[in-house]
Amino acid sequence: MKTQITGPVYDARQLGKPKMYVLGVQHMFAMFGSTVLVPQLTGLSVSATLLFAGLGTLMFHFISKKQVPAFLGSSFAFLAGYFAIAPHGEKNLLPYACLGVASSSLFYFILAALIKTFGVKKVMRFFPSVVTGPIIISIGLTLSQSAIDSCSTNWIIALVAIIVIVALNIWGKGMIKILPILIAAMVSYIVAACMGKVDFSAVSNAPWIGLPVKYEDTVFSIFKNPDTSLIITSIITIMPIAIATMMEHIGDIAAISSTVGKNFMDQPGLHRTLTGDGLATLLASLFGAPANTTYGENTGVLQLSKVYDPRVIRRAAWFAILFSFSPKFAALISCMPAATVGGISIVLYGMISAVGVRNIVEGQVDFKESRNVIIAALILVLSIGIKFSAAGAIAIHCSSITIGLSGLAVASLVGIILNAALPQANKEE
């Protein structure tokens, strides 16, 4: 995967430590909206989510030799698993769902071991630009609905965020040019507050300091009086979801590689990034937080800011850990209008899809070949079509168990299989 970077690229070391911390805050804001949405939907702890998003990111960076500028936040892929076990966010059932998610990390380690054993080149020959490009495009497009839905709550507030990002990115100078997300979030938030669209009651009621993890929310709590049947059901029901998240991980690493211009699948290696993602998911789930995954929002920030130093991401992780001990801060960010998050997300998700287009162009994919057209077409239609279908996933019924595969997972599998099966015009390609 060879990528040539265009436009100015900033070295964080030249910017200095104070500016690196500000950039870290920007990355934290970029991931915050989606990261806290998962616990809000499932009933898991927001503070625990922040804590293990930060810890998981640091663990990921350590395992990947501190080379990959990725932030790990809450995974949406496991929502169906949580709802299957604890449909109404029942506190006594959520630890069982977390056990199922923790068990799914086993698949990450198996795939990582296979890649380590047989070599990344043998594995990555199944992921050329004709496959990874459309997958990256699909990541941005499948996320688009959530951005539009959020914007629809108040388009004026959303447009403020969009206009500020575009203006700063095009006409901004110096530090302002590389902080469009953070500045847009603040400006849009202030405008929303002036319009009376923000309810700060939760902020005033929240304490300044509190522990992010409670024992009764952890997986360990269920072993006092375990329900063996529910344990087995949770593991069997939720583990297969890892197939989708591993495919998404590969797509995200491809997107980050294309954005930065380095082949992270080869160095430090896809086996390391998969292991880091799996361990982050395992740790978070055991302590009652959502599964972690590499975040597309932060890839969009990389593309906008042109600052690719992984140390900036690690500062964002430390901020997430710090603020996880402040329920008041969590409440303040949770009060951020959905329209603000939506406006920011529209730009970030669009940037992800644009990276996918660039991946195809720079990979010199020849669309005069019918095989390439078929592969790209099926990936795009399946990922988007299934995502926006009534069910939102493909259901596979195995006896009394139903396994749901996301559109992105199905499309990735189809693209990989077709690329391996269909003959190429150039055998040496």
Buried (B, 14 or more C-beta within 10 A) or exposed (E): BEBEEEEEEBEBEEBEEEBBBBBBBBBBBBBBBBBBBBBEBBBBBBBBBBBBBBBBBBBBBEBBEBBBBBBBBBBBBBBBBBBBBBEEBEBEBBBBBBBBBBBBBBBBBBBBEBBBEEBBEEBBEEBBBBBBBBBBBBBBBBBBEBBEEBBEBBEBBBBBBBBBBEBBBEEBEEBEBBBBBBBBBBBBBEBBEEEEBBEEEBBEEBEEEBEBBBEEBBBBBBEEEEEEEBBEBBBBBBBBBBBBBBBBBBBBBBBBBBBBBBBBBBEBBBBBBBBBBBBBBBBBBBBBBBBBBBBBBBBBBBBBBBBBBBBBBBBBBBBBBBBBBBBBBBBBBBBBBBBBBBBBBBBBBBBBBBBBBBBBEBBEBBEEBEBBBBBBEBBBBBBBEBBEEEEBBBEEEEEEEEBBBBBBBBBBBBBBEBBEEEEBEEEEE
